[in-house]
């Protein structure tokens, strides 16, 4: 065989082998070029369920070895202790954690400011805000000067530790966010260096972060997110349920239903369903209040309102107590959470107050009508009724009414067996009757 033929044979053999291997090499290269970005939605107050959700999400991201974990944040704030746990978990994470304040209109207020600053990469969507991290008491009240100074100093030290890597301007702003409740828009935050990016959506953010190097606890990591595929990591059913009921509006509705159910059961004993629903709803509301900065003065005003409603039904004050109760309910709802971030919807307050007032006005009206009716049950219902003599009454004998025999005495004259008589009085098991005038045809 000539050299030229051998060369062509080897060439075709190599070309065939390369053609067979090329799809596998391309597929492997494509697989290596793709990465996963886990996405958590942290929406609402910082509660135990949110803390559990973020902790589980980070652990899952570390286990699966994803490129980044993105926390899409929109929160009015919440518990300082829970926030510290979240921050500590983020800082020690073995996977890059990105906090993205989104969507448009979202805010990272109070505790959300700490969570954002703790991220390896911080970003905001246009039209969002961050800041207003001044401390308040557990009951939503303003702290005393001494206690406020102590808490503020601790929070300032914490936020300085998270912000120092972002420069002096960001550090000064962070101090003002604690001391003066200062807030910043997305554009202002980017200018001050508080966040790293402004991105209209998640895909744009992943593109922008590509090639950025971040410092993890284990060392620097370069992000490869240009082709990262977002993968949602939702809350579990229990996490989602507990998180929903800690919404201030939902907690308020649960409390209203709970107290109504219990009062309905107390006013109409004998059933069980209304009382059971009331107890369950009230317990869920109390759990929610335990995780929110509740002003218990407002809570007590709401309880007072329902006590007044119940008293109006029993005392029949022609709606006076119910009117006062509506006023107490409205006031209590407005001050239930002093922080504006946790304020109950005014529309919801007005709707609940209106329907509660109408409902109890209806109930009070019915109660008054019932009290004004003549007694139609029991022994007193016999007064005025017609009975039939079953013996001669001269003046004493027996009469028959409603399937029963009664001892009876006639007021005047005598009554023959079988004649009709009208009952005019009752003394225990004895009736006083009178003979019916022939002209009296009423029954």
Secondary structure, DSSP 8 states (H G I E B T S, - for coil): --HHHHHHHHHHHHHHHHHHHHHHHHHHHHHHH-EEEEEEEEESSB-HHHHHHHHHHHHHHHHHT-SEEEEEEEB--B-HHHHHHHHHHHHT-SSEEEEEE-STT-EEETHHHHHHHHSSEEEE-TT-EEE------TTS----HHHHHHHHHHHHHHHHHHHGGG-HHHHHHHHHHHHS--EEEHHHHHHHTSSSEE-SSHHHHHHHHTT-EEEETTEEEE---TTEEEEE----HHHHHHHHHTSHHHHHHHHHHHHHHHHHHHHTTT--HHHHHHHHHHHHHHHHHHHTT--HHHHHHHHHHHHHHHHHHHH--TTHHHHHHHHHHHHHHHTS--SGGG---HHHHHHHHHHHHHHHHHHHHHHHHHHHS---SSGGGGTT-EEEESS-BSSEEEEEETTEEEEEEESSS-B-TT-EEEEEEEETTEEEEEE--TT----
